[in-house]
Amino acid sequence: MVTRTSIEFDPYMERKAFDETKEGVKGLVDAKITEVPRIFHVPKDSLSDKKASVSVTDLEIPTIDFASVHVDTASREALVEKVKYAAEKWGFFQVINHGVPLNVLEEIQDGVRRFHEEDPEVKKQYFSRDLANKNFVYNSNFDLYGSSPSVNWRDTFACYIAPDPPTPEELPVTCRDAMFEYSKHVMSLGGLLFELLSEALGLKSETLKSKECLKTLLMICHYYPPCPQPDLTLGTSKHSDNSFLTVLLQDNIGGLQILHQDSWVDVAPLPGALIINIGDFLQLITNDKFVSVEHRVLANRQGPRISVASFFSSSKRANSTVYGPMKELVSEENPSKYRDITLKEYTDGYNEKGLDGTSHLLNFRI
């Protein structure tokens, strides 16, 4: 006889059992499952809006060509205006002619795929949830044990690249060279982006760099396996980023959507482009001048989808620097909208909350 308790759904135990395989979502797919396990099912009410509300032709995030950035003052000023519009109205934009060579983009995507498709026993050596004490960790769903209503259909590895780079030996051989090479270019592009964003605020070009926005780089490399029932789950739940700025490389499969004027808009893959988005920290220190926008990734029958997100974010080191809206941007007419915080305070709360579909930034509003 089957007792009632044996068929009751215990999400914690099921999440724990999934975690303890150390094989992630790819392990489920390799086992040829045909149905998505219950822990991945998103609540019914969040499924009704899976389709983009607006066709791509009607609305798409701005694409900015950086080819002219160093040509002359007039070209740079025109570029700054485009960045300003994108950061204020969209929070997202795609960049072409960004200076990162195409072969470097291809190699990091190949490296991420190689790691995730490595023998599970090799990957398990890197399995951990302790990014505070390790430079490289592999796992599935950083917030697996948090308050998120469902588990996301993706596996991930994460690595702090700056300010304390890992030793080569700490990184898997499958992606080591690619990570060092790609991150070097991302740091350089980040420097340029923070200059343009400073100028877009009407400030000196070094302003944001001087606030250490560029100091910490966290690379998070996602692998979204093909999903047998993509309408039941999500690749990544709705969230905004715990960063100053995020540089995202996505492959050609698609699935990224951003919330713009209460509508979901597809961010169609653009070969060779990088996606830039404003993070929560930058919205806070610009006093809402720039917007950190919620976004998500749909699950897909096709795959795997590879994405590489590089976060200019908070350091794993305890840092007592306090951030609030920049004094240059507040006045009697435009007072501070946020209280001062440390990035650690923000990040600890963000990670504990997990991707539960709510904005963490709202907790710091005055």
N, C-alpha and C positions, 0 to 999 in steps of 0.2 A: 504494500500500500504506500502511495506517495503522500507524505505528510505535507501539510500546507507550508510549513517553514522551508521545506526543501526546494519548493518551486518559487518562493518569494525572491524578488530581485534585490540583491544587496550590492548597490553600486560600488561601495568602498571595496568590498572583497573582490568584486570582478575587476575593478581597476588595479588592485594589488596583484591579482593573478596575472593580468596582462603585463604589468610592469616587471614582474619577476621572470618572465620569459626572456627579458633583455633583447628581444628580437623586434620589438616595435610593430608598427602597422605592416611593414614589409613582411614580417614573419607570418602574419595572418594571410597575406596575399600569396606568399610562397606555399602556404598550406592549402591553397586553392579554395578558400572559403567562398561561398556564393551569396551569403547573407551577412550584412553588417551587424556585428554584435550590439546588444542594447546600449552599452555604455557610450557608444558613438552617436546614438540617435539624438537629434536636436529636438527641443520641445516643439510640438506641432505649430504653435503660434508663430515661431520664427521661420517657418518653412514657406509661408504664404508669399513671401517677397523674394524668392530665389532668383527669379528672372530680373535682369536689369530693367528698370522702369522706363528707361529711355534707350532708344536704339543708338548705336555708336555714331551714326551719321548726324543725329540731332545734337549730341553733346559729347565732347571728349576733352580730356584734360589737356592743358596747353603743352605744345612741343616747342622747345626753345633750342635754336641752333647756336652753339657756343663758338663757331668758327671765327667770328669777328671780335672775340673778347679782347685780344691784344692789338687790334689793328690801329685804332686811334680813339681819341676821347669821345667823339660823337658816337662811334659804334658801341663803345662800352656803355655809354649813357642810355642808348636805345635798348641794350641788353638788360641793364639794371631795371628799366621800366617794365620789361616783360617779366622779369623775375618778381618784381614787386606785385604786379597784377596777379601772378600765379600764387604767390605766397599769401596774399590777402584774400583772394576770392576762391581759391581752390584748395590750397594746402598741399597740392600735388602737381608735379610737372615732369615731362620726359625731356631728357637732354640728348641731343645728337652732336656729333663732332666735339665730344667732351674730352678727348685726348687719351682715353684708355684704349690701347690697340685691340682690334677685334680678336686677334689670336689669344690675348690675355683673358678676354671675356669668355671665349670658348673653352680655354684650358681650365678656368676655375669651375665652370659648369661640369666639365668632364671629370674633374677631380672630386667634386661633391658626389656625382653619380658613382664614381669608382669606389669611394668609401662606403656609401650606403649599399652597394651591391657586392661588397666584400664578403668573404666567408663569415657567417654569424659569429663563429668562435673568435675571430680576429676583432670584430666590432665590440664584442662583449668586454674586451680588455679596457675599452674606453668608456664603458657604461657607467654613468654617475649622475647624481643630481646635485653635486657639490661644486658648482662653478666658483664659489667663493675661495676654495682652496686648490682648485685644479685649473690649469690653463686651457685644457681641452676636454670637453665632455660630450658624450653622445647619449641621447635618450629620446623618449617620445612624450611630448606634452609637458613643458616645464611646470604647468599648473595642474598636473594629474590629480594631486591630492588637495587641490584648492576648492573654491566654491563654484567653479565653472559647471554649468548644468550638463554638459556633454563633453566627451573626449573628441579631439580633432583627428582627422584622418591624415596624419603626417608624422614623419620622424625627422630628427634634427641633430646636428652637432653645433656646438658653440665654442668660441675661442676669443679670449681677450688678446688683441694684437698690440695695442698701445694703452698706456705708456710703457708697460713692461712686456716686451715681446716674448713669446715662448721660445725655448731652445728648439732647434730643428728636431731633436730626438723626442720632444714632447708631442710632436704632430705625426699623424699616420703618414707613412711613406706614399700612400695613394694620392694625397692631396697637398702634401707639405710645400713643394716648390710653388704650386699654383697659388696657395694661400699667401705666401710671402710676396709673390710678384703682384698679384691682384691688389692686396692691401696697400702696397706701396703707392700704386696709382690712385687708389681711393683716398688715401691721406692727402695726396697732392690736389685731387679734385675737390676734396672737402675744404682745403685752404682757400681755393678760389671761390667756392660757393659761399663760405662765410664772409668773404670780402664783398661779394655782390649783394648778399643779404644785408650786410651792414650799410652799404651805400643805399640800398632800397629803403632803409629806415631813415635816410638823411644824415647818417653818422659817418665818421671816418672809417675807412675800409678795414682797419685793424681792430675795430671795437669788439666784435664778437670773439675773435681769436684771443684778445686780451682777457676775456672772461673765461678762458680755458674751455670753450665749447669744442675745440678741436683735440683736446688732450687725450680723451679715451676713445678707443675704437673697439667695438665688440662685433665680431662676425658671427652671424647665425645662418646656418646653411640647411635649408629645408629640402626634404624629399617627400613628395606627395605620390604614393603609389596609386595605380589605377583602382577605382572603387566600383564594386559590383552593383551598388545601390546608391548612386550619388545624390539622389533626392532625399535621402534619410539623414545625411550628415553634412559636415562642413570640413574643408581643408584647414581653415583657420577662422575662428569665430570673430565677430565684430569687435574691433578694438582700435584705440589710437596708440601711438608709439611712445614708449618710455625713453625718449631721447631728445637731443636738441634737433638733430637732423638725421634722416635715414637715406642711404643710397641703396637702391634695390636693383638687382639684376634678375630678370625673369626670362625663362625660355619661351618657346613659341606656342606653348599649350594654352595659356590663358586661364582665366578664372578669378583674377584679382578684380575686385569691385570697390569703388569708393562711394561714400554717402555724400551726395552733393544736393543741397536744397531739398532734402528729404526724399531724394530718389537715388537708387543704386545705379551707378554708371560703370560700365565695363571699361577696364584699362587694357585696351587691345595691345598685344605684344607688337613692338616695333623693333625689327632686327637691328642689333648694334646700339640700341638706345639704353640709357640708364634712367630709372625712375627716381625722382627726388621727392621726399615728403618732409614736411615740417613736423617735429615731434612736440610732445606736451611741454617740455622744458622751454622750448623757444616761444611757444604761445604764452607761457607764463612770463618770461622775462621781457617779451615785447608788449605785454599788457593787452593781449588779444589783437594786436595789429596783424600778426601772422596767425594762421589757423592750423591746428593739429586735427586732422580730419579722420573720422572713423572709416575703417576699411575691413575687408574680409576676403577669404579665398574660398571659392566653391570647390566641392569635390567633383571628380570627373571620371568618366569611364576610360578616358585616355590617360596615358601616363607611362612612366613617372613624370611628374612636373618637378623641375628643379628651380629653386630660387635662392639667391644669396643676398641677405640683408645685412648691410654694414651700418651699425648704429654709432653715431657720435653721441655718447651717453655718459652715464655715471660710472666712476671707477669702482673696481672691487675693493680698492683701498678705502678705508674710512677717511672721509674728507670733510673738514668742518666748514668749508666755504658755504656761505649762505647766499641763496639766490632769491630775488624778488623782481618785480617789474623794474626795468632800468630807469634810473632817475632822469635820464635824458628824454624819456618818453612819457613821464607823468607830469601832471600840472593840476592846478585847481579845477580846471574844466574837465580834465581827464585823470582822475585820481587812480591810485593803485587798485586793481581788481582782485589781487591775490596777496595772501600773506607770505612772508619770507619762509623759505624752506631750505633744508639741505637735500642734496640729490639722493643721499642714502635714505633719508626719511621717506622720500617720494617712492624710490625704487622698492624698498622693503614692503611698503603698503601695496604697491602695484603687483608685485610678485605674489604676495599673500592672497590678494583678491583674485588674481588670475584673469583669464579672458571671459568675464561673466557678462559682457555686453553693456557694462555701465562705464561712464567716464570717471577716471580717478581724479582728474584735474578739478572737477567740480568740488571735491572735498576741501580744496584749498582757497576757494573763493571767499572774499571778504563779504 
